[in-house]
Amino acid sequence: MEEPIFENRIDLSTLNQAVLSITDEIRKVIVGQDEMVQLIITALLADGHVLIEGVPGVAKTQTAKLVAKAVDAAFARIQFTPT
């Protein structure tokens, strides 16, 4: 049985280039957090929200600031420390 071939109804090359550009800019500052960056961009494209959790020192705030700057969005941070 042959696999179906799907054709794009719209050209997504401009969107792909924009995502790659954002990712490349963030990689200039943030190293080793590619999955987090991809998930943040995915959430933005899906018009969602992002909650970034992790241990101190993995550049969560810096990454969020860079993504916000790259897409010309507002940045707000709420810190919560469980007791």
C-alpha positions as CSV (number, residue, x, y, z in Angstrom):
1,M,0.0,0.0,0.0
2,E,1.4,3.4,-1.0
3,E,1.7,6.2,1.5
4,P,-0.4,9.2,0.8
5,I,1.4,12.3,-0.4
6,F,0.3,15.5,1.2
7,E,0.8,18.9,-0.5
8,N,1.0,22.1,1.4
9,R,-2.0,24.3,0.6
10,I,0.0,27.4,1.6
11,D,3.7,28.2,1.4
12,L,5.2,27.9,4.8
13,S,8.7,28.7,3.8
14,T,8.4,32.3,5.2
15,L,7.2,31.0,8.5
16,N,10.0,28.4,8.6
17,Q,12.6,31.0,7.8
18,A,11.3,33.2,10.6
19,V,11.4,30.3,13.2
20,L,14.9,29.4,12.1
21,S,16.0,33.1,12.4
22,I,14.6,33.4,15.9
23,T,16.2,30.1,16.9
24,D,19.6,31.1,15.5
25,E,19.5,34.5,17.3
26,I,18.7,32.8,20.6
27,R,21.5,30.2,20.1
28,K,24.0,33.0,20.0
29,V,23.3,33.6,23.7
30,I,21.7,30.4,25.1
31,V,23.6,27.2,24.7
32,G,22.1,23.7,25.2
33,Q,18.4,24.7,25.5
34,D,17.2,23.9,22.0
35,E,14.3,21.8,23.1
36,M,13.0,24.5,25.5
37,V,13.3,27.2,22.7
38,Q,11.4,25.0,20.3
39,L,8.6,24.4,22.8
40,I,8.3,28.1,23.5
41,I,8.1,28.9,19.8
42,T,5.5,26.1,19.3
43,A,3.4,27.5,22.1
44,L,3.6,31.0,20.6
45,L,2.5,29.7,17.2
46,A,-0.4,27.9,18.9
47,D,-1.4,31.1,20.6
48,G,-0.7,29.5,24.0
49,H,1.0,30.2,27.3
50,V,4.3,29.0,28.6
51,L,5.3,28.0,32.1
52,I,9.0,27.4,32.3
53,E,10.1,25.3,35.2
54,G,13.6,24.1,36.2
55,V,16.5,24.3,38.5
56,P,18.2,27.6,39.0
57,G,20.9,28.5,36.5
58,V,19.6,27.0,33.3
59,A,18.8,30.5,31.7
60,K,15.0,30.3,31.9
61,T,14.5,34.0,32.4
62,Q,17.2,35.0,29.8
63,T,15.6,32.6,27.2
64,A,12.1,34.0,27.8
65,K,13.5,37.6,27.5
66,L,15.3,36.8,24.2
67,V,12.2,35.1,22.7
68,A,10.0,38.0,23.6
69,K,12.5,40.5,22.1
70,A,12.9,38.3,19.0
71,V,9.1,38.3,18.3
72,D,8.5,41.9,19.6
73,A,6.3,40.8,22.5
74,A,6.0,41.9,26.1
75,F,7.8,40.0,28.8
76,A,6.6,39.4,32.3
77,R,8.0,37.2,35.0
78,I,6.4,35.7,38.0
79,Q,8.6,33.9,40.5
80,F,7.3,31.2,42.8
81,T,9.4,29.3,45.3
82,P,7.6,26.5,47.0
83,T,8.2,26.2,50.8
